[in-house]
Amino acid sequence: MSERLGHIRMTGSRPLLMTLRRILLALLVLALAPPAFAAGPTLLFDPATQEVISQDRAGEPWYPASITKLMTAYIIFEKLKSGAMTLDQKLPVSELAHSQPPSKIGIPVGQTVGVDFALQALLVYSANDMAYVLAEGADGSIPAFAAEMNAVARKLGMTGSHFVNPNGLFDHRHVTTARDIAILASTILRDFPEYGHYFSQPVLTIGKRRLANRNSLLRQMKEADGMKTGFVCNSGFNLVATATHDGHRLAAVIFGANSGKHRVDLAEMLLTDGFSRPATARPTLQSIPNVQTGSIVPTDMTGLVCKQKPVTLALSKSLGGWGISFGNYENSMTADMALRGRMLSPSGMELPGTPGVIRLPEQRGFAAAMWNLDKPTSEAACAHYRAEKAPCEVIPPDTFAKIAALVPDPAPPPVMADAEGDEVAKPVKKKPPTKKKKKN
């Protein structure tokens, strides 16, 4: 634990009360040690110098969830800088964008929104529909935008990241590392300070609705000034948080916390500890090695943070085209684990189809599979998997059609109250106007 907390020292340059407050906070964290640490990687760093203050498994893969929207925002900021987009530009809401699950704004299909509003909704309220609106407005389609996301990741040296969509909803191939996200956050803060207000904005106003920023650290820690939350069942509760004290900004990445409150408490603890440390020679973010993608599978947090949620099974209407199977399994959890490993292999990352778990007819178990491919792609993919000594079988369209006809669709899984988990951004209530007493 000493390696993660480091020293908390009193210095003559800081007010005594502030120093005592930091010591008491650190002691409180020590007293609460069992639940204090995230299941996933953590990283504390200086975004201006990219120096690492402390880290734990920062090069291991994790599902980023809505932290993905930092990459979406970065690409939009780049297009604003180049003149390819403007803040007052109007973007249409497509059926695909409108169909995204919460968090969402819910603008009807066919209406338009400004880029400025879409960015506010993306970064303050974590709106999944606005992520798709921005992506389609920027590059015309989600696959094209995902390709740009991955190109940018390569340019920035984010060697442990692979993006499939602009909002971070779960996909077996959609992964990153704390190291990579720290590089991305540092780049945003350095290259686009003029857009910093999107990350610190306390409220999103939509007509009479006033929606609080989902990053509750902004309300809990007075030094906090950004950046972005994230949650899906598979990832747990993620957070990139920045704070500034005495003109010095630090940032923390938290992956895999077990609640919204847990992630902000842990971020505050790391940031508070960081501000108390003396200046010293430190390694940089680039010195942290990323684990080779596919060599390990990210931890699945579903059993801890969404205990009642089963593995999502494929719907019959989604099955189609050619595909591949990675084997049949007795239960859906084992099939999903096999699928997660296969999708992160070199052969699976760039496949354009739809991965998922399929319930087989006559109670024959569950298949880890991928569909919506063409025949040549399916045959080539299986050849690559077999070369990796992984089982793979090409599935023709009529087999998927038979499965769809024989297996009823599963009951809808329990739905979280909000896609950001228990950190629901509640409307900010305005204080009622004070009634003036009538003069006699």
Secondary structure as GFF3:
##gff-version 3
##sequence-region A 1 440
A	DSSP	alpha_helix	2	5	.	.	.	ID=ss1
A	DSSP	alpha_helix	16	31	.	.	.	ID=ss2
A	DSSP	alpha_helix	33	36	.	.	.	ID=ss3
A	DSSP	beta_strand	42	46	.	.	.	ID=ss4
A	DSSP	beta_strand	51	56	.	.	.	ID=ss5
A	DSSP	three_ten_helix	65	68	.	.	.	ID=ss6
A	DSSP	alpha_helix	69	82	.	.	.	ID=ss7
A	DSSP	beta_strand	90	92	.	.	.	ID=ss8
A	DSSP	alpha_helix	95	98	.	.	.	ID=ss9
A	DSSP	beta_strand	112	114	.	.	.	ID=ss10
A	DSSP	alpha_helix	115	124	.	.	.	ID=ss11
A	DSSP	alpha_helix	128	139	.	.	.	ID=ss12
A	DSSP	alpha_helix	142	156	.	.	.	ID=ss13
A	DSSP	alpha_helix	178	191	.	.	.	ID=ss14
A	DSSP	three_ten_helix	193	195	.	.	.	ID=ss15
A	DSSP	alpha_helix	197	200	.	.	.	ID=ss16
A	DSSP	beta_strand	203	206	.	.	.	ID=ss17
A	DSSP	beta_strand	209	212	.	.	.	ID=ss18
A	DSSP	alpha_helix	217	220	.	.	.	ID=ss19
A	DSSP	beta_strand	224	232	.	.	.	ID=ss20
A	DSSP	beta_strand	236	245	.	.	.	ID=ss21
A	DSSP	beta_strand	248	257	.	.	.	ID=ss22
A	DSSP	alpha_helix	260	276	.	.	.	ID=ss23
A	DSSP	three_ten_helix	285	287	.	.	.	ID=ss24
A	DSSP	alpha_helix	302	305	.	.	.	ID=ss25
A	DSSP	three_ten_helix	316	318	.	.	.	ID=ss26
A	DSSP	beta_strand	322	329	.	.	.	ID=ss27
A	DSSP	alpha_helix	332	343	.	.	.	ID=ss28
A	DSSP	beta_strand	354	359	.	.	.	ID=ss29
A	DSSP	three_ten_helix	361	363	.	.	.	ID=ss30
A	DSSP	beta_strand	366	373	.	.	.	ID=ss31
A	DSSP	alpha_helix	375	387	.	.	.	ID=ss32
A	DSSP	beta_strand	393	395	.	.	.	ID=ss33
A	DSSP	alpha_helix	397	406	.	.	.	ID=ss34
###
